Amino acid sequence: TSESRGHVEALQELQSKVDQACQSIDASASKSLASYEQRMQRHADEQASSVTKMLSAIDSITSAVDEKLKVSVSLYSATVLERLSALSQEISDASRGLRDGIRSAQES
């Protein structure tokens, strides 16, 4: 039956076209997916680079602030020590003056 053969050939031809279409769709989808993955990877890399730069800047700022604080604390400490030393000397001088005055009064 040539009519049956004609149907089988038509079905085989249709099957072949469907297979080609599926292969074409698969290839296109694979290519699109690969392209999308590359774009996402680039975006992730750019974001990571940006975050790394921001963290580096924060580290630099923190380091600079630490240095400023150390200098400020050192200067403040030095000023306080100078003032304490001056007060100690004044107390010592006043104490010596009182002792001299008391001694002088006792001798009189």
C-alpha positions as CSV (number, residue, x, y, z in Angstrom):
1,T,0.0,0.0,0.0
2,S,1.5,2.9,-1.5
3,E,-0.9,5.1,0.4
4,S,0.4,3.8,3.7
5,R,4.0,4.3,2.5
6,G,3.1,7.8,1.6
7,H,1.8,8.5,5.1
8,V,4.8,6.8,6.7
9,E,7.2,8.9,4.5
10,A,5.2,12.1,5.4
11,L,5.4,11.2,9.1
12,Q,9.1,10.5,8.8
13,E,9.7,13.8,7.1
14,L,7.6,15.6,9.7
15,Q,9.5,13.7,12.5
16,S,12.8,14.8,10.8
17,K,11.6,18.5,10.7
18,V,10.5,18.3,14.3
19,D,13.9,16.8,15.3
20,Q,15.7,19.6,13.4
21,A,13.5,22.2,15.1
22,C,14.2,20.7,18.5
23,Q,17.9,20.7,17.9
24,S,17.8,24.3,16.7
25,I,15.9,25.3,19.8
26,D,18.3,23.4,22.1
27,A,21.3,25.0,20.4
28,S,19.7,28.5,20.7
29,A,18.7,27.9,24.3
30,S,22.2,26.6,25.2
31,K,23.8,29.6,23.5
32,S,21.4,32.0,25.3
33,L,22.0,30.3,28.6
34,A,25.8,30.5,28.2
35,S,25.6,34.1,27.3
36,Y,23.4,34.9,30.3
37,E,25.7,33.0,32.6
38,Q,28.7,35.0,31.3
39,R,26.9,38.3,31.9
40,M,25.9,37.2,35.4
41,Q,29.5,36.2,36.1
42,R,30.8,39.5,34.8
43,H,28.3,41.3,36.9
44,A,29.2,39.3,40.0
45,D,32.9,40.0,39.4
46,E,32.3,43.7,39.0
47,Q,30.3,43.7,42.2
48,A,33.0,41.8,44.1
49,S,35.6,44.2,42.8
50,S,33.5,47.2,43.8
51,V,33.0,45.8,47.3
52,T,36.7,45.0,47.6
53,K,37.5,48.6,46.6
54,M,35.0,50.0,49.2
55,L,36.4,47.8,51.9
56,S,39.9,48.9,51.1
57,A,38.8,52.6,51.3
58,I,37.1,51.9,54.6
59,D,40.4,50.3,55.9
60,S,42.4,53.3,54.8
61,I,39.9,55.7,56.5
62,T,39.9,53.6,59.6
63,S,43.7,53.5,59.6
64,A,43.9,57.3,59.2
65,V,41.4,57.9,62.0
66,D,43.4,55.5,64.2
67,E,46.6,57.5,63.6
68,K,44.8,60.8,64.2
69,L,43.4,59.4,67.5
70,K,46.8,58.2,68.6
71,V,48.4,61.5,67.9
72,S,45.6,63.4,69.6
73,V,45.8,61.1,72.7
74,S,49.6,61.4,72.8
75,L,49.4,65.2,72.6
76,Y,46.6,65.3,75.2
77,S,48.6,62.9,77.5
78,A,51.7,65.0,77.1
79,T,49.8,68.2,77.9
80,V,48.2,66.6,81.0
81,L,51.6,65.3,82.2
82,E,53.1,68.8,81.7
83,R,50.2,70.3,83.8
84,L,50.6,67.6,86.5
85,S,54.3,68.2,86.6
86,A,53.8,72.0,86.9
87,L,51.2,71.5,89.7
88,S,53.5,69.1,91.5
89,Q,56.3,71.6,91.4
90,E,54.0,74.4,92.7
91,I,52.9,72.1,95.5
92,S,56.5,71.2,96.3
93,D,57.5,74.9,96.3
94,A,54.5,75.8,98.5
95,S,55.3,73.0,100.9
96,R,58.9,74.1,101.1
97,G,57.8,77.7,101.7
98,L,55.4,76.5,104.5
99,R,58.2,74.4,106.1
100,D,60.6,77.3,105.9
101,G,58.0,79.6,107.4
102,I,57.2,77.2,110.3
103,R,60.9,76.7,111.0
104,S,61.5,80.4,111.0
105,A,58.6,81.0,113.3
106,Q,59.8,78.3,115.7
107,E,63.3,79.7,115.7
108,S,62.0,83.1,116.7
